Amino acid sequence: MWIIKKVPAKFVAWYFKKIFGKKDLAIFERILEISKWDKVSFNEVEKWIFRDDNSFVIDIQDAPSLFNEEWTEIFPDKSASKVEVFLKINNELITKPLTFVYVDGGKYFVPLPKKTIKDDEVEYSWHKNSLESKVFQIIGDVKYSCKNLEEFAKMCNVKVY
């Protein structure tokens, strides 16, 4: 497992092709670092498919549900909704679903920040190296008025570690 973290992502993409049955979450995380993903839509269902091996897929649920937290209310359009994002290999779910949020009426698409409460103070945060942040680099969108997730986080008072 340690070798997966040490080698370049392009080598990992080549190497997993050589290993039968070795496609797992660790490989998927390394593949997320390669920006060779294509967005496709089937009947309004959005998917992202890894260009070098279409068995790696990011599925975005097509049924958003209403969502509201303090950090989503700072925008002109206060409507927000959440969806589940599924990471799949060969159409099999490889980890629990991730939650992403459409904010400001759909102008932004970001991972749900972690919510912690300490001494009656609520803090929202994202971790730069988390699986959610890696998936955000592929499917996320903050381009309406920000350059990246860190800039967006400052705008809505979410900490990035």
N, C-alpha and C positions, 0 to 999 in steps of 0.2 A: 504494500500500500504506500509506503514512503516514497517509492520510486515514481509514482504517479505525480506527486507534488514537485519533484525535482526536474523532470524532463520538460522540454518545450511542448506546448499544446499541439503544434502541428505533428510532432512525432507521435503523440498519443493518438491523434486521429488516424494515422497510418497504422500504428501498432494494434489498436483494437480490432482492425480488420483481420489481423493475423491470429487473433485469439478467439476461438469458438466459445460462445457462451460467457464471455467475460465482460459483457456490456452491463455496467451497473451505475449507481449514483456517482461514484468517484470519477468514473470515466465521463459521465454526463457533465459534471462540474467543470472538468478540464475542457470539454468540447464547447461549453458556454463562453470560454475565453477566445474562441475563434469566431470572427465576425462573418462567417459564411452561412448565414441563415436567410431563408426566403420566407416572406409572408405570403400565405395563400388563404383564400376564403372559399368555403364550401357551404352553400345555403346559409349564409350569414354567420357561419361558425369560423372564427379566426384561428389559424394554425400557423406556427413557425416551424419550418422543416430544415434540418441541417443539410446543406447542399451536398456534402461528401458522402453522407449515409442517411438516406431517408427513413431509417428506423428510429432516429432520434427526433422527437416531436414535442413541441410545446403547444398544448391546447388551451384556448381561453374559453371558459364557459360562456354560453350564449344567453344566459338568463341572469342579468344583474339584479341585485336586490338593493333597496334603499339603504343608505348608510349615513351616519352622522356622528362625528366626533369634533371636539373643540378645534382641532387643527384644520378641519375641512370648512369651517365657518368663516374664515377670513377672506374668502373670495367673493367677488361680486355676485356670481351665481352660486348660491349656497347648496345647490343640489349635488349630491354625491351618491355613488352606488358602488357596491363591491361585487367582485366576481372571483371565482376560483380558477386557478391556473394549474394545469396538470402537466407534469413531466412524464413522458412516456418513451419507452424503448420497445419496439416491435408491438406497439399498441397496448403495452402493459404499463400500468402506473408503477413508478419506481420509488415514490416517496409520497407522503401525505400532501394533499393539495395546498398550494400557496394562495394567499389572499392578496389580491390587488384592488386598488380603488381608482375609479374614475372621479376626478375632482373638478370643480368649477364647470359643471354642466358637460363634462367630457373633454375639456381642453387638456387635461393632464391625466396620465395613467401611471400610477406609482404603487410600489408594494405597501401593504398595510404596515405602518410602523409599530414597533413593540411598545406597549403601554405599561409603564411601571408607576406605582403609587408609593410614595415614601413621605411620611409625616404630613399626610393630607395634600401633598403636592403631586400633581400628575406630570409625568414626563413621557414624551414620545421620542422614539429613536430608531435609527437604522444603523446597521453595522456594515461597513464598506465591503468586508469579505464574506458576508453571508450569502447563502444560496439565493435569497430573494434579490439581493443587490446584483448578483451575477445575471439572474434572469432579467432583471430590469434593464441591464445593458443591451439586451436583445429586443425585448418587447415594450419597454417603458417609453413614456413620452412626456417630456416637460418643455418641449421646444417652443411652446406658445409664447413664453416670456423668460425662460431660463436656459442656461447652457448645459446644466447637469443636475443630478440629484442633490448635490451639496448646496447649490444655489437655491433650488426649490425648497430645500429643508430650512434654510435661513428665512425664507419668505413666510413659511407657515409655522415657525418655531418648533421644528423637529430637530433633534440633535443627531449628528452623524459621528459615529466612533470608528 
